[in-house]
Amino acid sequence: MDTKTNYLGLEIDSPIIAGSCGLTNDISNLEKLEAAGAGAVIIKSVFEEQIIYDIKRNLSMMAPTDNYGMSYEYIASHVADDSLGKHFDLIREAKKRLHIPVIGSINCYSFENWMTYTQRFQEAGCDALELNMAILPYETTLSCEDVERLFSDIINTLRKSVNIPISIKVSQNFTDMANFMQRLSWMNVNGITMFNKALNVDIDIDKLELTHAPSLSNPDDIYNTLRWVAILSKKLRCDISASTGVHSADDVVKMLLAGAGTVQVVSCLYKNGVDYMRTINDGLCSWMTAKGYDSISQFKGKLAVKANEQSSLFFRTQFMKHFAQL
């Protein structure tokens, strides 16, 4: 059974990838994921916001930043270098021990650090880099054109400074999803990951406080991702990696049939342990055997839009008795 595929120009043995999360921030887990058949691993994302928070915590916020003088720059640089250094040490160690691709992940909000961090990831030896560019358009003064211009500026600049493959991890917050994803695929990126799992917020009505909602995805979260993968997989000029809501081998098969090149899993690994990667891989192979497929290419995109007469169902957003059977 051949489950090999190509992702971001990298040949991988399985289309199932361990997505960026706390589990991929440990070399022992990375080795277990490789042994269980992961096609690649995406190291836990570096968040610029977390680094800035750590800097402020070290300074204790006891005085305005200006009062620290030159010591602020020294402390900020030291904290950032310490945080990033540990991260890059993990990448270098993973590159020594693993035989599968090691992909970095970053999330920034300042243009300068997008450039700085990306270059340092390349220097650390990453095989590719996933840019976690999930932007929530909460500002009323921020237009969709502003958001798209930010994407374009960052990507075009990064492409001039690094030569490793780049994938863009996006959210679902686009008013013109199909149009912009197609244009994004023309910007010399190697892949697009759909979608980022947003942090959910809840309200504690007893304490009258904001609190975190459960962060793991649910099996029902798969359907919106499945819809967009199927709609766009024949329209984009780059790879699609499907993420959010994938909890089983059946879910992996669905994403591949819709046209995804790879599928990222996270929540199911938290729920079942990193060895669950083996269960998903075995399930994929069992399904392929039952259907008589010898390779991924024989069925990838078989049910994508424009590849199947039933694909118009992906365009429906309202219930009809004929389609919903309700």
C-alpha positions as CSV (number, residue, x, y, z in Angstrom):
1,M,0.0,0.0,0.0
2,D,1.5,3.3,-1.1
3,T,0.4,6.3,1.0
4,K,3.2,8.5,-0.2
5,T,2.3,12.0,-1.3
6,N,4.0,15.4,-1.9
7,Y,3.5,18.4,0.3
8,L,5.1,21.8,-0.2
9,G,7.6,20.1,-2.5
10,L,8.5,17.5,0.1
11,E,7.9,13.8,-0.4
12,I,6.2,12.3,2.7
13,D,5.2,8.8,3.5
14,S,1.7,9.6,4.8
15,P,-0.7,12.5,4.1
16,I,-1.4,12.7,7.8
17,I,0.5,15.4,9.6
18,A,0.8,16.3,13.3
19,G,-0.4,19.9,13.4
20,S,1.2,22.6,15.5
21,C,0.3,22.2,19.2
22,G,1.8,21.6,22.6
23,L,2.3,18.0,21.8
24,T,4.8,18.9,19.1
25,N,6.9,20.9,21.5
26,D,8.6,17.9,23.0
27,I,11.2,15.7,21.3
28,S,9.9,12.5,22.8
29,N,6.5,13.1,21.3
30,L,8.0,14.0,18.0
31,E,9.8,10.7,17.9
32,K,6.6,8.8,18.9
33,L,4.7,10.6,16.1
34,E,7.2,9.6,13.5
35,A,7.2,6.0,14.8
36,A,3.4,6.0,14.5
37,G,3.5,7.0,10.9
38,A,3.2,10.8,10.8
39,G,4.1,12.1,7.4
40,A,5.5,15.3,8.9
41,V,5.4,17.3,12.1
42,I,4.7,21.0,12.6
43,I,6.5,22.3,15.7
44,K,4.4,24.3,18.2
45,S,4.0,27.8,16.9
46,V,6.1,30.7,18.1
47,F,3.8,33.6,19.1
48,E,5.2,37.1,19.0
49,E,2.4,38.1,21.4
50,Q,3.6,35.6,24.0
51,I,7.2,36.8,23.7
52,I,6.0,40.4,24.2
53,Y,4.0,39.3,27.3
54,D,7.1,37.5,28.7
55,I,9.1,40.7,28.2
56,K,6.5,42.8,30.1
57,R,6.3,40.2,32.9
58,N,10.1,40.3,33.3
59,L,9.9,44.0,33.6
60,S,7.0,43.6,36.1
61,M,5.3,46.6,34.6
62,M,6.3,48.7,37.5
63,A,7.0,51.8,35.5
64,P,6.4,53.1,32.0
65,T,8.6,51.6,29.4
66,D,10.4,54.9,28.8
67,N,11.7,54.9,32.4
68,Y,13.8,51.8,31.8
69,G,16.0,53.6,29.3
70,M,18.5,51.4,27.5
71,S,17.9,48.5,30.0
72,Y,14.5,47.9,28.3
73,E,16.1,47.0,25.0
74,Y,18.6,44.8,26.7
75,I,16.0,42.9,28.7
76,A,13.6,42.6,25.8
77,S,16.4,41.2,23.6
78,H,17.5,38.7,26.2
79,V,13.9,37.4,26.9
80,A,13.2,37.1,23.1
81,D,16.5,35.4,22.4
82,D,15.9,33.0,25.3
83,S,12.4,32.0,24.2
84,L,13.4,31.7,20.5
85,G,16.6,29.9,21.4
86,K,14.8,27.1,23.2
87,H,12.5,26.7,20.2
88,F,15.2,26.6,17.7
89,D,17.2,24.1,19.8
90,L,14.1,21.8,19.6
91,I,14.0,22.2,15.8
92,R,17.7,21.4,15.5
93,E,17.4,18.3,17.7
94,A,14.3,17.2,15.8
95,K,16.3,17.5,12.5
96,K,19.0,15.3,14.0
97,R,16.7,12.5,15.3
98,L,13.8,12.4,12.8
99,H,13.7,11.3,9.2
100,I,10.4,13.0,8.4
101,P,10.1,16.7,7.5
102,V,10.1,19.2,10.4
103,I,8.0,22.2,9.7
104,G,8.1,25.4,11.7
105,S,5.2,27.7,12.6
106,I,5.0,31.3,13.6
107,N,2.4,33.9,14.4
108,C,3.4,37.6,14.5
109,Y,1.6,40.9,14.4
110,S,4.6,43.2,13.7
111,F,5.9,43.3,10.1
112,E,9.5,43.5,11.3
113,N,9.3,40.3,13.3
114,W,7.6,38.3,10.5
115,M,10.9,39.0,8.6
116,T,13.2,38.3,11.6
117,Y,11.6,35.1,12.8
118,T,11.2,33.6,9.4
119,Q,14.9,34.0,8.6
120,R,15.8,32.4,11.9
121,F,13.5,29.4,11.3
122,Q,15.3,28.8,8.0
123,E,18.7,29.1,9.8
124,A,17.6,26.6,12.4
125,G,17.1,24.0,9.6
126,C,13.3,23.8,9.1
127,D,12.2,21.9,6.0
128,A,9.3,24.3,5.5
129,L,7.4,27.0,7.4
130,E,3.7,27.5,8.2
131,L,2.7,31.2,8.7
132,N,-0.2,31.3,11.1
133,M,-1.8,34.4,9.7
134,A,-5.3,34.2,11.3
135,I,-6.5,37.7,11.6
136,L,-9.8,38.5,13.3
137,P,-11.2,41.6,11.6
138,Y,-12.7,43.2,14.8
139,E,-11.7,46.8,14.0
140,T,-14.5,48.7,12.3
141,T,-11.9,50.7,10.5
142,L,-10.3,47.6,9.0
143,S,-11.6,46.7,5.6
144,C,-11.2,43.4,3.7
145,E,-8.8,45.2,1.4
146,D,-6.6,46.2,4.3
147,V,-6.4,42.6,5.5
148,E,-5.6,41.3,2.1
149,R,-3.0,43.9,1.5
150,L,-1.3,42.9,4.8
151,F,-1.2,39.3,3.6
152,S,0.2,40.3,0.3
153,D,2.9,42.6,1.8
154,I,4.1,40.0,4.2
155,I,4.2,37.1,1.7
156,N,5.9,39.2,-1.0
157,T,8.6,40.4,1.4
158,L,9.2,36.9,2.9
159,R,9.6,35.4,-0.5
160,K,12.6,37.7,-1.1
161,S,14.3,36.7,2.2
162,V,13.8,33.0,2.6
163,N,13.9,30.1,0.1
164,I,12.3,27.3,2.1
165,P,8.7,26.3,1.2
166,I,6.0,28.5,2.8
167,S,2.4,27.6,3.7
168,I,-0.2,30.1,4.9
169,K,-2.5,29.0,7.7
170,V,-5.7,31.0,7.4
171,S,-8.9,31.5,9.4
172,Q,-12.5,31.3,8.1
173,N,-13.0,35.1,8.4
174,F,-13.0,36.2,4.8
175,T,-15.9,37.9,3.0
176,D,-14.6,36.7,-0.4
177,M,-13.1,33.3,0.6
178,A,-12.9,31.7,-2.8
179,N,-11.6,34.8,-4.6
180,F,-8.9,35.6,-2.1
181,M,-7.7,32.1,-1.5
182,Q,-7.2,31.8,-5.3
183,R,-5.2,35.0,-5.4
184,L,-3.3,33.9,-2.3
185,S,-2.3,30.8,-4.1
186,W,-0.9,33.0,-6.9
187,M,1.5,34.8,-4.5
188,N,4.3,32.2,-4.8
189,V,3.2,30.3,-1.7
190,N,3.6,26.5,-1.6
191,G,0.5,25.7,0.4
192,I,-2.6,26.9,2.3
193,T,-3.8,25.3,5.5
194,M,-7.6,25.5,6.1
195,F,-8.3,26.4,8.9
196,N,-6.9,27.9,12.0
197,K,-8.7,26.7,15.2
198,A,-9.7,30.0,16.9
199,L,-9.4,30.5,20.6
200,N,-12.9,30.6,22.0
201,V,-14.0,32.8,24.9
202,D,-16.8,32.1,27.4
203,I,-18.4,34.1,30.2
204,D,-18.6,32.8,33.8
205,I,-22.0,34.2,34.9
206,D,-21.3,33.5,38.6
207,K,-17.9,35.3,38.8
208,L,-18.9,37.8,36.0
209,E,-15.6,37.1,34.3
210,L,-14.3,36.1,30.9
211,T,-12.9,32.6,30.7
212,H,-11.5,30.3,28.1
213,A,-13.9,27.9,26.3
214,P,-12.8,24.4,25.4
215,S,-10.0,24.7,22.9
216,L,-10.2,21.2,21.2
217,S,-12.1,20.8,18.0
218,N,-15.3,18.6,17.8
219,P,-16.0,16.1,15.0
220,D,-18.7,18.4,13.8
221,D,-16.1,21.1,13.0
222,I,-15.0,19.1,10.0
223,Y,-17.9,20.1,7.7
224,N,-17.0,23.7,7.0
225,T,-13.4,22.7,6.3
226,L,-14.6,19.9,4.1
227,R,-16.9,22.3,2.1
228,W,-14.1,24.8,1.3
229,V,-11.5,22.1,0.5
230,A,-13.9,20.6,-2.0
231,I,-14.8,24.0,-3.5
232,L,-11.2,25.2,-3.8
233,S,-9.0,22.2,-4.4
234,K,-9.4,22.4,-8.2
235,K,-9.0,26.2,-8.2
236,L,-5.8,26.8,-6.3
237,R,-2.2,26.7,-7.6
238,C,-0.8,25.3,-4.4
239,D,-1.3,22.5,-2.0
240,I,-4.1,22.4,0.5
241,S,-3.7,21.0,4.0
242,A,-7.0,20.4,5.8
243,S,-7.2,21.1,9.5
244,T,-9.9,21.4,12.2
245,G,-12.4,18.7,13.0
246,V,-10.4,15.7,11.8
247,H,-10.8,13.0,14.4
248,S,-10.7,9.7,12.6
249,A,-9.4,7.8,9.6
250,D,-12.8,8.3,8.0
251,D,-12.3,12.1,8.3
252,V,-8.9,11.8,6.6
253,V,-10.4,9.9,3.7
254,K,-13.2,12.5,3.3
255,M,-10.6,15.3,3.1
256,L,-8.5,13.5,0.6
257,L,-11.6,12.8,-1.5
258,A,-12.4,16.5,-1.4
259,G,-9.0,17.3,-2.7
260,A,-6.8,18.0,0.2
261,G,-3.1,17.0,-0.3
262,T,-2.5,16.5,3.4
263,V,-4.6,16.4,6.6
264,Q,-3.5,17.9,10.0
265,V,-4.6,16.3,13.3
266,V,-4.3,17.7,16.8
267,S,-7.4,17.4,19.0
268,C,-7.7,13.6,18.4
269,L,-4.1,13.2,19.5
270,Y,-4.8,15.1,22.7
271,K,-7.9,12.9,23.3
272,N,-6.4,9.6,22.4
273,G,-2.6,10.0,22.8
274,V,0.1,10.5,20.2
275,D,0.1,6.7,19.3
276,Y,-3.4,7.4,17.9
277,M,-1.5,8.5,14.8
278,R,-0.9,4.8,14.0
279,T,-4.7,4.0,14.3
280,I,-5.5,6.8,11.8
281,N,-2.8,5.6,9.4
282,D,-4.0,2.0,9.7
283,G,-7.6,3.0,9.1
284,L,-6.6,4.9,5.9
285,C,-4.7,1.8,4.6
286,S,-7.7,-0.4,5.4
287,W,-10.1,1.8,3.6
288,M,-7.8,2.0,0.5
289,T,-7.5,-1.8,0.5
290,A,-11.3,-2.3,0.8
291,K,-11.8,0.1,-2.2
292,G,-9.0,-1.3,-4.3
293,Y,-6.8,1.8,-4.3
294,D,-3.1,1.3,-4.4
295,S,-2.1,5.0,-4.0
296,I,-3.4,8.3,-2.7
297,S,-3.3,9.8,-6.3
298,Q,-6.0,7.3,-7.4
299,F,-8.7,8.9,-5.3
300,K,-7.5,12.3,-4.2
301,G,-10.0,14.9,-5.3
302,K,-12.5,12.4,-6.6
303,L,-15.4,14.2,-4.9
304,A,-14.1,17.7,-5.3
305,V,-16.2,20.4,-7.0
306,K,-16.1,19.9,-10.8
307,A,-14.9,16.3,-10.3
308,N,-18.3,14.8,-9.4
309,E,-21.9,15.4,-10.5
310,Q,-23.0,15.6,-6.9
311,S,-20.5,18.4,-6.0
312,S,-23.1,21.1,-6.3
313,L,-24.2,20.1,-2.8
314,F,-21.2,21.9,-1.5
315,F,-22.7,25.2,-2.6
316,R,-25.9,24.8,-0.6
317,T,-26.2,26.7,2.7
318,Q,-29.9,26.5,3.2
319,F,-32.0,23.4,4.0
320,M,-34.2,21.8,1.4
321,K,-36.1,18.6,1.9
322,H,-34.7,17.1,-1.3
323,F,-31.1,17.6,0.0
324,A,-31.3,17.6,3.8
325,Q,-33.8,14.8,4.1
326,L,-35.3,16.5,7.2
